Amino acid sequence: MKRILVTGGLGYIGSHSVVELQQSGYEVVIVDNLSNSRADVVDNIQAVTSVRPAFEKVDCTDLDAMEGVFKKYAGIEAIIHFAASKAVGESVQKPLLYYRNNIVSLLNLLELMPRFGVKGLVFSSSCTVYGEPDVLPVTEDAPIKPATSPYGNTKQINEEIIRDFVKAQDGVNAILLRYFNPIGAHPTALLGELPNGVPQNLVPYITQTAIGIREQLSVFGDDYDTPDGSCIRDYINVVDLAKAHVIAIDRILNDKQKERVEVFNIGTGRGLSVLELVDMFQKATGVKLNYKITGRRAGDIEKVWADPRKANEELGWKAETSVEDTLLSAWKWQLKLREKGIQ
Ligand code: UFG
C-alpha cells in the first residue's frame, strides 16, 4: 500500500481528502497541530472509511518533529500539504504568524522530501493568486496579481518556492491545486467544516444563521458590477475537491505529469452570486434565512470563477455534485453538530 503524508489532515479539506485517499487504497499518515481542528476527526474518518489513519500531533514548522515523522513512517511516497493558517482578516493583523506558519512549514517539507525519497508534493493553493481577474472564466495562464493580504501572499510565495525547489532538485515533482470556494460537507454528515468562532466564510455563516446561532447574515454589498449587485464566486463541493487530490497523487506516483510542476484550477466553471446562493440554500433546505444587505467587505474580489477545462481534460476530473446537494450537505452537517452539542 502506498503511504501518503497529509499535513492538516484533520482540517476541513484535509479530512475529506484523507477519506478519498483511503477509499482509493492509499495508506495515510496525518500530521496536524490541532490549531484549527479537533482530534476526534480521526474517529469520524474511521467511521466513514472503516480505516483509522495514523495521526501525529505535530506542527509542520517543527523541523525535528517532522523529521521524526518521516523516520517513524518509512517510505512516504508523496505529501499533500494542507496545513496552513487561512483567515484573510487575521493575516492582516498577524502577518508574521502567517508568514512563519505558512512558509516555514513548506520549507521544512521540501527540505525533508529528498532526504526521505519523497517523490511528490500536492500543494493547496487558491484562486486568490489571480486577484481580480481581467478575463473570466479565469485560466491557469491568467496573470498573478499583487496579493491583497499576507495570507494570499503566502500562497503566491509558496507556489514560487515550490517552482524554484523542483528546478533545483531532481526527483521531486509537484502539483499546485488552485481551489476556488470549497463548500459543503461529507454526505454522511460525519465530516464538515468546523469554523473557529464567528465564521468568516459565507456558507458556514448561512448554516449558523439558519440554525439560530447567528441572528442575521450580512450580504456584503449589492452595488457591484454583477447582475444582482452581489459578488460572484465559484463554489466547489468539498468531496469533489478532495477527489482532485487523489487524482493528483496518482498522477505524480505514476509519472503522468507533463511538467514537473503543474497547476490546475479546481472549480466548477459556474459563477454564482451571494444572493443566488442564499436563494438556492432556502430552496434546497426549505429553511428561511434572515439576511440583510450591508456595506462591502474590504478587500473582496467582485467576481471570479474558474475555467476548469485543464483539470477536466488533463486530470479527467470534473465537479459532479450540484450546488443544491452541496448546500443540503452543509445544512445536514450543521444539524448534526447541534445533535452532538458541538455548535
Ligand atoms: N460574504 C457575505 N457575507 C458573509 C460572508 C461572506 O456576503 O458573512 C460574501 C463575501 O463578500 C464574498 C462571498 O460571500 O462575496 C464569499 O466569501 P467567503 O469569505 O466565503 O470567500 P472568499 O471568496 O472571500 O474567500 C475565499 C477563502 C479564502 C481564499 C479566497 C480566494 O476564504 O481563503 O476564497 O478568493 F483566499
Residues whose N, C-alpha, C, O or C-beta is under 5 A from the ligand:
A	BS01	UFG	K86 S126 C127 T128 F180 Q200 N201 L202 Y205 S218 V219 F220 C231 V274 R297 D300
